């Protein structure tokens, strides 16, 4: 039964930093929440391990391994992990929050995708996995639920919770960790998973995107496992007539039962995918499969039943092929032994007749009552009605279902011009429909109108602007600062997109905040530290003296250089770093007497001096007769050496 209303983490501040705002999803190992990092003032996703698993050292180790593994993968198609920690019974990861949906949501709503869209998604997924494979990691649980599609169209791979190093992938515990529909045969048969297991799962995902259905179907995980081991994946063109043969070949290569036949890793499959795309025409890429649909998904859709058996990551006992092969063998049943007290033989007297009649009558009555009760139970007794949910808040709807003994099997979000944001648009089954006791109901909650206007927050403080954007159904985005003579420091200059622009709900809006009027940084080089500090303070700036000193033409103890430099624009309260001079460096002066003027000048300048030529009265010679500092003596670097030519 759903426990959202009793979730102890919602509304709490985890680890003194992360405010847990709402629960997003529940998986086999952890629950994911939307949270606010109060230290950095940003929205993120918190993945919190189920407390029951937190006592298992192996699960905690796997959970922490996810953080360390993903932290090594700085890739735009991998959901970033920011932090990892624990508080009491809660072990958590702080991750990038991707506003959007999963590939599973897209497939549930749209069915099969056009080949172009399917290849676009696949290439992004393979780029992410390729980075992981080349870094030495295997994902091991690739499926549409772990492919996130942002509102901006970016594709990201999530949930590296089962990630393992390539050189430690053998499983010797007798169990298989993964999702049944996407397990490679060698994972099932031998418990091993290298990069080619991820390739196999991507092939299954590609088949599902092209056809709208999984290639394996069954009433139980065992049936699906049997198909993985004994049957090749059918070509997608069998379900989508006219599909390009290059796509059939791509799926067949990725889902080959023999791992040696598959591409070695995601990088190799990405190259094959791009070759296949290049061979397709625009008509083939944009062909609309018959399984594609534009309306909402029917609850009795193609894989609605399959989801119940294999959507979650599960731990399964490893099943050997010969065990699966006995499923349809004829069984021999033993005849039950005779009763200890047989009925008396016929013809034992007059008493036997009436007694048998009474017994028969009682049995008949019991049979009628039993059959009647059974019929009643089958038709009515095991069913209840879905309570009225339309127009209720999600919280109220969950409570009503809980009071009726029903679960919430999922919540979808949809736009509505008539139902307020956060309230129920519809349910499956519908309100008033008959449903089995302890059954599950899927809710569709309104995201508000499909289009909302960006509010005008110019001249408003940053915190207030964020509140107004959130209230309008938008997400505060990146905050940048710039100088503005008209808007006081700390207030909003503009937004991107600008006020009045129409956007989808939950779209990010960038905010530009004023740094106030710019201040021209004054030149304080050559001043003492005290005088330079006062001059900067007069302009509203702070001074900070850098450690260490440098040689410069400035006197020892005066300011040699500053950062930012003179004339740079700065905001009030900004800091200017000052470097103090250790005085000029003393350099030995070359002896240039007797040399030509040009040669003498070049030699002195190369040594670091300025040069002045003093030609004697009526001097027509280019030979140096003397110099202001004798050769071999020292002089400050950058000082001027005067050289004299011979005169009359």
C-alpha positions in Angstrom: 0.0 0.0 0.0 1.3 3.5 -0.8 2.9 5.3 2.1 3.5 8.7 0.6 1.4 10.4 3.3 3.4 8.8 6.0 6.8 9.2 4.3 9.0 10.4 7.2 11.5 12.1 5.0 9.2 14.5 3.1 9.5 18.0 4.7 12.7 17.1 6.6 16.2 18.5 6.3 18.5 15.6 5.6 22.1 15.8 6.8 21.5 19.5 7.7 21.6 20.5 4.1 19.0 18.9 1.8 15.4 19.8 2.3 13.2 17.0 1.0 10.2 18.4 -0.9 8.5 15.5 -2.6 8.8 11.9 -3.5 9.4 11.2 -7.2 9.7 7.5 -7.6 10.3 4.2 -5.7 12.6 1.5 -7.0 13.8 -1.9 -5.8 16.7 -0.5 -3.8 15.9 3.2 -3.1 13.4 6.0 -3.2 14.1 9.2 -5.2 13.0 12.6 -3.9 13.0 16.1 -5.3 15.0 18.2 -2.8 16.6 21.6 -2.4 20.2 22.0 -1.6 19.9 24.8 1.0 23.6 25.5 0.9 23.8 26.1 -2.9 20.2 27.0 -3.4 19.5 24.5 -6.2 17.0 21.8 -6.9 18.4 18.3 -7.0 17.3 14.7 -6.7 18.0 12.7 -3.6 18.3 8.9 -4.0 17.8 7.4 -0.5 18.4 3.7 0.1 15.5 1.8 1.7 16.2 1.6 5.4 15.7 -2.1 5.4 18.6 -2.5 2.9 20.8 0.0 4.7 21.6 -2.7 7.2 23.1 -4.9 4.4 26.7 -4.0 3.9 26.7 -5.4 0.3 23.8 -3.1 -0.7 25.4 -0.1 1.0 28.7 -0.9 -0.8 26.9 -1.1 -4.1 25.0 2.2 -3.4 28.3 4.0 -2.5 29.9 2.5 -5.6 27.3 4.2 -7.7 28.4 7.6 -6.4 32.1 6.9 -6.9 31.6 5.4 -10.3 29.4 8.2 -11.7 31.6 10.9 -10.2 34.3 9.6 -12.5 32.1 10.0 -15.6 32.0 13.7 -16.5 29.7 13.2 -19.5 26.7 15.3 -20.6 24.6 12.2 -21.1 25.1 10.8 -17.6 23.1 12.1 -14.6 25.7 13.7 -12.4 26.2 12.8 -8.7 27.0 15.7 -6.5 27.3 14.2 -3.1 27.0 11.1 -1.0 26.4 10.7 2.7 24.4 9.1 5.5 22.3 10.3 8.4 21.2 7.6 10.8 19.3 4.9 8.8 19.3 7.0 5.6 22.1 6.5 3.1 21.7 8.9 0.2 23.1 10.2 -3.1 22.6 13.8 -4.1 22.2 13.8 -7.9 21.3 16.1 -10.8 17.6 16.8 -11.1 16.3 16.3 -14.6 12.9 17.9 -15.2 11.2 15.8 -17.8 10.2 12.1 -18.1 11.7 8.7 -18.7 11.8 6.8 -22.0 9.3 4.4 -20.5 6.9 7.3 -20.1 7.4 8.3 -23.8 6.9 4.7 -25.0 3.8 4.3 -22.8 2.3 7.5 -24.2 3.4 7.3 -27.9 4.0 3.6 -28.5 6.5 3.0 -31.2 8.8 5.8 -32.2 9.9 6.9 -35.7 13.4 5.5 -36.5 15.0 8.9 -36.4 13.8 9.6 -32.9 14.7 6.0 -31.8 18.2 6.4 -33.1 18.6 9.9 -31.6 17.8 8.4 -28.1 20.0 5.4 -28.7 23.0 7.4 -29.8 22.8 9.6 -26.6 22.5 6.4 -24.4 25.4 4.8 -26.2 27.6 7.9 -25.8 27.0 7.8 -22.0 27.6 4.0 -21.8 30.6 4.3 -24.1 32.2 6.8 -21.6 31.4 4.3 -18.8 32.8 1.3 -20.7 36.0 3.1 -21.6 36.4 4.2 -18.0 36.1 0.5 -17.0 32.5 0.3 -15.8 29.4 -1.7 -16.8 25.9 -0.4 -16.1 24.2 -3.8 -15.9 20.6 -2.5 -15.7 19.9 -0.6 -18.9 16.1 -0.2 -19.5 13.7 2.6 -20.6 13.1 3.5 -16.9 16.8 4.5 -16.6 16.8 6.8 -19.6 15.7 10.3 -18.7 14.5 12.8 -21.3 14.6 16.4 -20.1 12.1 19.1 -21.1 14.9 20.5 -23.2 15.3 17.3 -25.2 18.6 16.2 -23.6 18.9 12.4 -22.9 20.7 11.2 -19.8 21.4 7.8 -18.4 20.6 7.3 -14.7 20.7 4.7 -12.0 24.3 3.3 -12.0 23.3 1.5 -8.8 24.3 -1.9 -10.3 27.5 -0.6 -11.8 30.6 -2.8 -11.5 34.2 -2.6 -12.6 34.7 -4.6 -15.8 37.3 -6.8 -14.1 34.9 -7.8 -11.3 31.7 -8.7 -13.0 31.5 -12.4 -12.2 28.6 -13.3 -9.9 29.2 -16.4 -7.8 26.4 -16.0 -5.3 23.8 -17.9 -7.4 21.6 -14.8 -8.0 21.1 -12.5 -10.9 20.7 -8.7 -10.2 18.9 -6.8 -13.0 15.6 -6.4 -14.9 14.3 -9.6 -16.6 13.4 -8.2 -20.0 16.8 -6.7 -20.6 19.1 -9.4 -19.1 21.7 -10.9 -21.5 21.8 -14.7 -21.8 25.2 -14.9 -20.1 23.9 -13.0 -17.1 21.2 -15.6 -16.7 23.2 -18.7 -17.4 26.6 -17.8 -16.0 26.0 -14.7 -13.8 28.6 -12.7 -15.8 28.1 -9.2 -17.2 30.7 -7.3 -19.2 30.3 -4.4 -21.6 28.4 -6.7 -24.1 25.6 -7.2 -21.5 24.9 -3.5 -21.8 25.0 -3.8 -25.6 22.4 -6.6 -25.4 20.1 -4.5 -23.2 20.5 -1.5 -25.6 19.5 -3.8 -28.5 16.3 -4.8 -26.6 15.6 -1.1 -25.9 16.0 -0.2 -29.6 13.6 -3.0 -30.5 11.1 -1.6 -28.0 11.4 1.9 -29.4 10.9 0.7 -33.0 7.9 -1.6 -32.3 6.3 -0.2 -29.1 6.6 -3.7 -27.4 9.3 -5.8 -25.7 10.7 -8.7 -27.8 10.0 -11.1 -24.9 6.6 -11.7 -23.4 5.4 -14.0 -20.7 3.3 -14.4 -17.6 6.3 -15.0 -15.3 10.0 -14.1 -15.2 10.8 -17.7 -15.8 9.1 -17.7 -19.2 11.0 -14.6 -20.3 14.3 -16.1 -19.1 13.6 -19.2 -21.1 13.1 -17.1 -24.3 16.4 -15.2 -23.6 18.3 -18.5 -23.5 16.6 -20.4 -26.3 15.2 -17.9 -28.9 16.7 -15.1 -31.0 15.1 -11.7 -30.9 12.7 -11.4 -33.9 13.5 -8.7 -36.4 11.6 -5.5 -35.7 10.3 -5.5 -39.3 8.2 -8.5 -38.4 6.1 -6.2 -36.2 6.6 -3.0 -38.3 6.4 -4.0 -42.0 8.6 -1.9 -44.2 11.1 -1.1 -41.5 14.6 -0.7 -43.1 16.7 -3.9 -43.1 19.6 -1.9 -41.6 17.6 -1.5 -38.4 16.9 -5.3 -38.4 20.6 -6.0 -38.7 21.4 -3.5 -35.9 19.0 -5.1 -33.5 20.2 -8.6 -34.5 23.8 -7.7 -33.9 23.2 -6.1 -30.5 20.9 -8.9 -29.2 22.9 -11.9 -30.5 22.7 -14.7 -27.9 26.4 -15.4 -28.3 28.2 -12.4 -26.7 31.2 -12.9 -29.0 29.0 -12.0 -32.0 27.9 -8.7 -30.5 29.8 -5.3 -30.7 32.4 -5.3 -28.0 31.1 -2.3 -26.1 28.8 0.8 -26.5 31.4 2.7 -28.5 31.4 -0.1 -31.1 27.6 -0.2 -31.1 27.5 3.6 -31.5 29.7 3.4 -34.6 27.4 0.7 -36.0 24.4 2.8 -35.2 25.8 5.8 -37.1 26.6 3.6 -40.0 23.1 2.3 -40.1 21.6 5.8 -39.9 23.9 7.0 -42.7 22.5 4.3 -44.9 18.8 5.3 -44.4 16.9 7.8 -46.4 14.9 10.6 -44.9 11.7 8.7 -45.8 12.9 5.7 -43.9 14.0 7.7 -40.9 10.7 9.6 -40.6 8.4 6.7 -41.4 5.6 6.5 -38.8 5.2 3.0 -37.5 1.6 1.7 -37.3 2.1 1.1 -33.5 2.7 4.9 -33.0 -0.1 6.8 -31.3 -0.8 10.4 -30.3 -3.4 9.8 -27.5 -2.9 8.6 -24.0 -1.9 5.0 -23.5 -4.7 2.5 -23.0 -4.5 0.7 -19.7 -4.8 -2.6 -21.5 -1.9 -1.7 -23.8 0.5 -4.1 -25.3 2.9 -4.4 -22.4 0.6 -3.5 -19.5 0.7 -7.0 -18.1 4.4 -7.5 -18.7 5.2 -4.4 -16.6 3.8 -6.2 -13.6 6.3 -9.0 -13.9 9.6 -7.4 -15.0 9.6 -3.6 -14.8 11.6 -3.4 -11.5 15.2 -4.4 -10.9 15.0 -7.7 -9.1 17.2 -10.4 -7.6 16.4 -13.7 -9.2 17.7 -17.2 -8.5 20.0 -18.2 -11.4 18.1 -20.8 -13.5 20.0 -23.3 -15.6 18.7 -24.3 -19.0 17.9 -27.9 -18.1 15.7 -26.6 -15.3 13.7 -24.5 -17.6 13.4 -27.4 -20.1 11.3 -29.5 -17.6 8.4 -27.0 -17.5 6.2 -28.8 -20.0 7.1 -32.5 -19.1 4.3 -34.9 -18.2 4.1 -35.6 -14.5 3.1 -38.8 -12.8 0.5 -38.5 -10.0 0.2 -41.0 -7.2 -3.2 -42.5 -6.4 -4.3 -41.5 -2.9 -4.5 -44.3 -0.3 -7.9 -45.7 0.6 -9.7 -44.2 3.7 -9.0 -45.8 7.0 -12.8 -46.2 7.8 -14.6 -47.3 4.6 -18.3 -46.8 4.4 -20.4 -49.9 5.3 -21.3 -52.1 2.4 -24.6 -51.8 0.7 -27.4 -53.8 2.1 -26.4 -53.7 5.8 -29.9 -53.0 7.0 -32.8 -50.5 7.0 -30.8 -47.9 8.9 -28.4 -47.4 6.1 -31.0 -45.9 3.7 -32.4 -43.1 5.9 -29.0 -42.2 7.2 -27.5 -41.9 3.7 -30.5 -39.8 2.8 -30.0 -37.3 5.6 -26.3 -37.1 4.8 -27.0 -36.6 1.2 -29.5 -33.8 2.0 -27.0 -32.1 4.3 -24.3 -32.3 1.6 -26.7 -30.9 -1.0 -27.5 -27.9 1.2 -23.8 -27.3 1.9 -23.0 -27.6 -1.7 -25.7 -25.1 -2.7 -24.5 -22.7 0.0 -20.8 -23.2 -1.0 -21.6 -22.8 -4.7 -23.7 -19.7 -4.0 -21.0 -18.2 -1.7 -18.4 -18.9 -4.3 -20.4 -17.3 -7.0 -21.1 -14.3 -4.8 -17.3 -14.0 -4.0 -16.3 -14.4 -7.6 -18.8 -11.8 -8.8 -18.9 -9.3 -5.9 -17.2 -10.4 -2.7 -13.6 -9.9 -3.9 -14.2 -6.6 -5.6 -14.7 -3.0 -4.4 -15.3 0.3 -6.2 -12.7 2.9 -7.0 -13.6 6.0 -4.9 -14.3 9.4 -6.5 -11.0 10.9 -7.3 -11.5 13.5 -10.1 -10.7 17.1 -9.1 -9.0 15.9 -5.8 -5.5 16.8 -4.9 -2.9 14.1 -5.3 -2.6 13.8 -1.5 -6.4 13.5 -1.0 -6.7 11.0 -3.8 -3.9 8.8 -2.3 -5.7 9.0 1.1 -9.0 8.0 -0.4 -7.5 5.0 -2.2 -5.7 4.0 1.0 -8.9 4.2 3.0 -10.5 1.9 0.4 -7.7 -0.7 0.7 -6.2 0.2 -2.7 -2.7 1.1 -3.8 -1.4 3.8 -6.2 0.6 2.0 -8.9 1.9 5.2 -10.5 1.3 8.8 -11.2 1.4 10.4 -14.6 1.4 14.1 -15.3 -0.6 15.7 -18.1 -1.5 19.3 -19.1 -5.1 20.5 -18.6 -6.8 23.8 -19.3 -9.7 22.9 -17.0 -8.2 21.1 -14.0 -6.0 23.0 -11.6 -2.3 22.1 -11.3 -1.8 19.2 -8.8 -5.3 17.8 -9.0 -6.5 14.5 -10.5 -7.6 14.5 -14.1 -8.4 10.8 -14.5 -7.6 7.4 -13.1 -7.2 3.9 -14.4 -9.5 2.2 -13.5 -12.0 5.1 -13.5 -13.8 6.4 -10.4 -16.7 4.0 -9.7 -15.2 1.1 -11.6 -15.1 -2.3 -10.0 -11.7 -3.4 -8.9 -10.3 -6.3 -7.0 -9.6 -5.9 -3.3 -6.0 -4.7 -2.7 -5.8 -3.7 -6.4 -3.8 -0.7 -7.8 -5.0 2.5 -9.4 -3.0 4.7 -11.7 -3.5 8.5 -11.3 -3.2 11.2 -13.9 -2.5 14.5 -12.2 -2.7 17.9 -13.9 0.3 20.0 -14.6 -1.9 22.9 -15.2 -2.3 24.6 -18.6 0.0 23.5 -21.3 1.2 27.0 -21.7 2.1 29.5 -18.9 3.4 33.0 -19.0 6.7 34.0 -17.5 5.9 36.6 -14.8 7.4 40.0 -14.7 10.0 40.0 -11.8 12.2 42.9 -12.9 13.2 45.0 -9.9 12.3 42.2 -7.5 14.7 40.6 -5.1 16.2 37.2 -6.1 14.4 35.1 -3.5 11.0 36.7 -4.2 11.6 36.3 -7.9 12.2 32.6 -7.5 9.0 32.3 -5.4 7.0 34.0 -8.2 8.4 31.7 -10.9 7.7 28.6 -8.9 4.1 29.8 -8.1 3.6 30.3 -11.9 4.6 26.7 -12.5 8.1 27.4 -13.8 11.5 26.4 -12.4 14.1 29.1 -11.4 17.1 28.4 -13.6 20.7 29.7 -13.7 21.4 32.9 -11.9 24.0 35.3 -13.4 25.0 38.9 -12.4 25.8 42.0 -14.4 26.2 45.7 -13.9 23.2 48.0 -14.2 23.0 51.7 -13.5 19.2 51.7 -13.1 18.5 48.5 -11.0 19.9 48.4 -7.5 22.3 45.6 -6.6 20.6 42.3 -5.7 17.4 42.9 -7.7 16.4 41.2 -11.0 17.4 43.0 -14.2 15.6 40.6 -16.6 14.7 36.9 -17.2 15.4 34.6 -20.1 12.9 34.1 -21.6 11.6 37.6 -20.9 8.4 38.4 -19.0 5.2 37.5 -20.9 6.8 34.7 -22.9 4.7 31.6 -23.1 6.4 28.4 -21.9 5.5 24.9 -20.8 5.1 24.4 -17.1 8.3 23.2 -15.3 10.4 25.0 -17.9 13.6 26.6 -16.5 13.8 30.4 -16.5 17.3 32.0 -16.2 17.6 35.1 -14.0 20.0 38.0 -14.4 20.6 39.9 -11.1 22.0 43.5 -10.9 25.4 44.1 -9.4 24.5 47.8 -9.2 26.4 50.7 -10.9 30.0 49.7 -12.0 33.0 51.3 -10.2 36.1 52.1 -12.2 39.1 50.5 -10.4 41.7 53.3 -9.6 45.4 53.0 -10.3 47.2 52.4 -7.0 50.6 51.2 -8.2 53.5 53.1 -6.8 51.5 53.9 -3.6 52.2 52.5 -0.2 50.0 49.7 1.0 48.2 52.1 3.4 47.6 54.8 0.8 46.4 52.2 -1.7 44.0 50.7 0.8 42.5 54.1 1.5 42.2 55.0 -2.2 40.3 51.8 -2.9 38.1 52.2 0.2 37.1 55.7 -1.0 35.7 54.0 -4.2 33.8 51.3 -2.2 36.3 48.6 -2.9 38.3 46.3 -0.5 42.1 45.7 -0.6 43.8 42.4 -0.1 47.6 42.1 -0.1 48.9 39.0 -1.9 51.5 36.9 -0.1 55.1 37.3 -1.3 56.8 40.2 -3.1 58.1 40.8 -6.6 60.9 42.9 -8.0 59.7 45.9 -9.9 60.8 49.5 -10.8 58.6 50.7 -7.9 60.3 51.4 -4.6 60.5 48.6 -2.0 57.3 48.4 0.0 55.1 50.2 -2.6 52.5 48.5 -4.8 54.1 46.8 -7.8 50.8 45.6 -9.5 47.1 45.2 -8.9 44.3 42.8 -10.0 41.9 43.8 -11.4 43.9 46.5 -13.3 43.2 50.2 -13.5 40.0 51.1 -15.4 38.4 47.7 -14.9 34.7 47.7 -13.9 34.0 46.3 -10.4 31.0 46.1 -8.1 30.8 47.8 -4.8 32.4 45.6 -2.2 34.6 43.8 -4.7 38.2 43.0 -3.7 41.3 44.3 -5.4 44.4 42.1 -4.9 47.6 44.1 -4.3 51.2 42.8 -4.9 54.0 44.6 -3.0 57.3 45.5 -4.6 60.6 44.2 -3.3 62.4 47.0 -5.1 64.1 46.7 -8.5 66.5 43.9 -9.2 70.2 44.8 -9.4 71.8 43.7 -12.7 75.5 43.8 -13.8 76.0 46.5 -16.5 77.8 45.2 -19.7 81.0 47.0 -20.8 80.2 48.6 -24.2 83.1 51.1 -24.5 84.7 50.9 -27.9 81.7 49.2 -29.5 79.4 50.7 -32.2 76.3 52.7 -30.9 73.8 50.1 -32.3 75.7 47.2 -30.9 76.0 48.9 -27.5 72.3 49.8 -27.4 71.3 46.2 -28.2 73.5 44.7 -25.6 72.4 47.1 -22.8 68.7 46.7 -23.7 69.1 42.9 -23.8 70.4 43.1 -20.2 67.3 45.0 -19.1 68.3 48.6 -19.2 67.0 51.7 -21.0 69.6 53.4 -23.2 70.3 57.1 -23.9 72.9 58.1 -26.5 74.9 61.3 -25.8 76.9 62.3 -28.8 79.9 64.7 -28.0 80.3 68.1 -29.5 80.8 67.9 -33.2 81.1 64.1 -32.8 81.0 62.2 -36.0 82.0 58.9 -34.6 79.8 55.8 -33.8 82.2 54.4 -31.3 81.4 54.5 -27.6 83.9 56.5 -25.6 82.2 56.1 -22.2 79.1 55.0 -20.2 77.3 56.4 -17.2 77.7 53.2 -15.2 81.0 51.5 -15.7 81.0 48.0 -17.1 80.9 45.3 -14.3 79.1 47.6 -11.9 75.4 46.9 -11.0 72.4 49.1 -11.6 68.6 48.7 -11.0 66.8 46.7 -13.7 65.0 49.1 -16.0 67.2 52.1 -15.1 68.7 54.3 -17.9 72.3 53.9 -18.9 73.8 56.8 -20.9 76.4 56.1 -23.5 78.7 58.7 -25.0 80.4 58.8 -28.4 83.8 60.3 -29.1 83.9 64.1 -29.9 86.4 66.7 -31.0 
